[in-house]
Amino acid sequence: MTILAVRKIHFCYGHRVMGHENKCGSLHGHNGVLWIHAKAIGNLDNLGRVIDFSVIKDTVGAWVDEHWDHTMIIFKDDVTVVDLLSLAPRFKEIFIMDTNPTAENMASFLLNEICPKLLANSGVSVEKIVFWETENCFVEVTK
């Protein structure tokens, strides 16, 4: 039996998928929803939980809020857009990714890079990220 604790995180962001053959090749925005699926590394805690849901919110949710919410997420090789956005007034920095900011790449980045660092001493590992880019389109990335 596998028990997963799942926390929903909502954020708004803009991006462009460099080289995309349709609309996503233009700068545009989304209301994204993440579902963070955490599994206890050992046993459940002394209360019988994988993890308190607020820990996921306060770590992963805080990271998303600080780095991705209301931010333009851009591929590092998309130099024209990076240069253009550097001229625009903004509250937050542009978030530059090493890969094209597709839902697949963003979810993989969270699963493989961010969550292990943020939850390193929590007794859990994130096993899956479900990323709803729109209410009709989503990806699932699992370990």
N, C-alpha and C positions, 0 to 999 in steps of 0.2 A: 504494500500500500504506500502511495506517495501522497503527502499532504503539502499543499502549497498555500502560502498566504499571498493574496493578490491585492495590490493597491492601485487605484486609478489616479492618474495625474493629467490634468488638462493644461494646455499652453497654446499660445498664439505665436506664429512665426511666419517669416517670409523666406523664400528661397528661389533658386533657379536651378534647373537641372541642365547643366551645360551639355549641349549636343542633342538634347531631346528633340524629337521629330514633330512634336505638336505644341500645345499651349504651355506645357511645363518648361519649355525653352525660354519663356519670358519670366521676368520677375513677377511673383505673385505670392499670395499668403494663404495660410490654412489655420484652422482651429484643430490642432492635433490632440489626440488622446492616447496616453500610454497606459498600458496595464503591465505592472511590474510583478512578476511571479517569483516569489522567494521560497526557498526550501531550507529546512534546518540541516546544518552540516552533520549534527549528531541527532540527539533526541530532542523532542519538544522541550521548551523551557519548563521551569517548575510550576508555572500556571497552566501548562498544557497548550502553549502556543508555539508557532513557528517563530514569530516575532511580533511585537506590538506594531500595528499598522502605522502608528504615528512615527515610528523610527524610519520607515520607508519614506513617508512624506517629508520628514525633517532632514533626510539625507539626500535621497535621489530627487525628491520634489524640489528641495531647495537648490540643488545643482541645476535642474532644468529651469527653474525660475530665474536664477542668476545668469545662466549662460545662453539659454535658448528662448525664453519667453519674450515676446515682442522684440526679437532680434532677427536680422537677416543672416541666414546660414548659407555660406557660399563655399564652393570648391576652390581650393588654393590655386588651381591652374586657370580659373576663370578671371584672369587678370583684368580684363576690361571692366567687369562688374565690380571687382574689388576696388579698382581705381575710382570708378564712378561713385561708389558708396562712401569712399573715404572723403569725398567732397560734401556729402550731405550732412546736415545737422542731425545729431542722434543723442539719445540718452545712454545707450549701451554701445559697446564695441560690436563690430561685426564678428560673428563666429565663423572662423575659417576652418574647414574640414580638409583632411588629406584626401578625401574621396568625394565624389559627387554627392550632394545631400539628398539622395533618394530616401524614401521611408526605410528601405532595406538597409542602406548604409548607416542611417541614423540609429536605427534599432540595434544593429550589430555593434556600433560604437558604444552605445550605452551598456549592452550586455557584456562585451569583452574588455572594455577599457575603463569606463566610469564606475559601474556598479561594483566590480571587484575592489577598487580602491576605496570607495565610499563605505562599503560594508565589510571591510577586511577583518574587523574585530567584533563583528556582531553575532557570530555563530550561524549565519545564513549565507547561502549563495543564491544569486539570481539565476534561475534556470531558463527563463523565457521572458521575452519582451514582445508584447503585442502592441503595434503602433497603428492607430487609426488615423490616416492622413485626412480622410473625409469620412462622412457617415456611410459611404458606399465602398470605400477602398481601404484595405488594411493589410499589413504584413505581420507574420509571426516569425521570430528568430529564436531558436532554441539552442542550448548547448549540446 
